[in-house]
Amino acid sequence: MLVARGDHLTALQRHGLRLRTPAEDITLPVTAVASITDVELTVDDVIVLSVKTQQLLDVLPEAADAPVRDRDGVLQGTAGDLLPVFLATNGVSAERLAARYARRVFGICLWMPAVHLEPGEVVIRGVPISGVLHLGRVPTERTEAADRALLEEVAADWRRATFGVELPGDVMAWKHRKLISNLANVLDALVDDQQAVRPVRVAADQEARTVLAAAGVAVIDDATEAAARAEGFTVEPVPGLEDTRLGGSSWQSLTRGTGSIETDYLNGEIVRIAHENGLAAPVNARLARLARTAIRRGEGAGSVSATDLVTAVGGTTPSVPGDRQDDRP
């Protein structure tokens, strides 16, 4: 059961979900509704929230307060009290937001080269699997026997749906490493010439690693992450879209004109951690500000020149010794 909005919901209800991959172009019959309140939730259900982090508060209160019944239709309580809530989101703030509303919170670290630009259509460029998902209870110390059983069941279901699924001991350490990679999303969104802004990308990466280390935040090391990615998927062209730019999640928000962008929960997350630990993160702060400015002005993807961005961030910066930049989703 899918919950969707606007033209995307209309397309899903009328035509189903068109899924385009390097190997197939199919339309899947789906059931879609406008709100979780349109669903009769039972104690067997699992809620997966895949909106951007800045949109979570649009759906969390309603989802948490939705009634849940047993198999006989007898009211048992609310979704926030009874059902597991999975956060399929970039960044590391969604889990804490969800904990205000749900007792059983699970994080998902997503590696998935997916693009959603047209209503009713999703493009996935990964082969031989669609993506890799790391799942875990948050905080990990709260993992109970029922949680472990649920994670195994969800992992088995999603593996059958062409995903690689891992169940690490600490999913947030994986999400913090993914956060570092996602700091470049704003550059992908604002600037067409990525090579010209590479020094800024390196500076944002270095700054984030310094802040996270100083704050004592657990982050999966690069070698472990690289080994896991090597066993995952490769990105290949999708027939009919070979000459079409298919950018990352922040680029897609600007291209679709959604009116919001996730940067405050990516680059802004590094700024938050820095401020809470008496540090500064000027590169990431300025990048977040540029993204907010683009949203306020209604500007689309690629609206900032590389020169203007480098100047706004403070000029070019030297590369980091041993720098390993990650261009993958």
C-alpha positions, 0 to 999 in steps of 0.5 A, a space after each residue: 500500500 502506497 501513500 502519495 500526493 498530488 499528480 504522483 498519486 493520481 498517476 499511480 491510481 489511474 495507471 499504476 507505477 512505471 518502473 524503468 531499469 537497465 533491463 526492463 520497462 514495466 508498469 506495476 499495479 499498485 494500491 495508492 491512497 492520499 493519507 495513511 488515515 485511508 488505510 485500516 492498519 493492523 498489528 501486522 503492518 510496517 510503516 516505511 516513511 520515504 519522504 525527505 527529512 524536511 517533510 517528515 513532520 507533514 506525515 509523522 503526527 498523522 501516521 503516529 496517531 492512526 488507529 491500529 486493530 487486531 485481526 478481528 478488527 478490535 482496536 489495540 492502540 495507535 501506530 506510534 505505540 504499536 507499529 515499527 516505523 522505518 525511516 528511508 531517508 538521507 541524513 541522521 535526523 529523521 530517527 530522532 524526529 520519529 522518536 517523538 511519535 513512535 516507540 519502535 524506530 528503525 533506520 535505513 541507510 540507502 544506497 540506491 540510484 533511483 530517480 523520480 521526476 515524472 508522476 507515476 514513474 521511477 527510474 532505477 539504474 542499479 544492476 544486478 540489484 536495485 540498491 543496498 539497504 542497511 537496516 537497524 533499530 535506533 538506538 541499537 541498544 533498544 533492539 529486542 527479540 521481536 525487533 530482530 525477528 522483524 528485521 530478518 523478515 523485512 530483509 527477506 522480503 526486500 531481498 526478494 524484491 531485488 535489494 541487497 539488505 544488511 543488518 549491521 549492529 549500528 545502522 547510524 554509523 552507516 548513516 553518518 558515513 552516508 551523510 558525508 557522501 551526501 554533502 555533495 548533493 547541494 553541489 550536484 543540485 546547484 551547479 552543472 560543472 561538478 569538476 569546477 567545484 571539486 575543491 569545495 566538495 573536498 573542503 566540505 568533506 574534510 570539515 565534516 570528518 573533522 567535526 564528526 571525529 571531534 564530536 565522537 560520532 561513530 562513523 563506518 570507516 572508508 575501507 569497510 564502506 568501500 568493500 560493502 559497496 563493491 559487493 553491491 550494484 553498478 550503475 548502468 544506462 536506462 534505455 531511452 534515457 541515455 542522454 538525460 541527466 539523472 541527478 541525485 535527490 537534491 537535484 531532483 527536488 529542484 528539478 521537480 520544483 518541490 519548494 524544499 530541499 534536504 540540505 539543512 539536514 545534510 550540510 546543516 547536520 554537520 553545522 548542528 553537530 559543530 555548534 553543539 560541540 563549540 566548533 564551526 563548520 563554515 563551508 557546510 553552513 555557506 552551502 546550506 545557505 546557498 540552497 535555502 536562497 535558491 529555494 526562496 527565489 524559486 530557482 531550478 537545478 544548475 542555477 548557480 555558476 561554479 565561479 559564484 559558488 566557489 566565491 560564496 563559499 570562500 574561494 578554492 581550498 586545497 585538497 585533503 591528502 588521501 582524499 577519496 570522494 564518493 560519486 555514488 548515490 
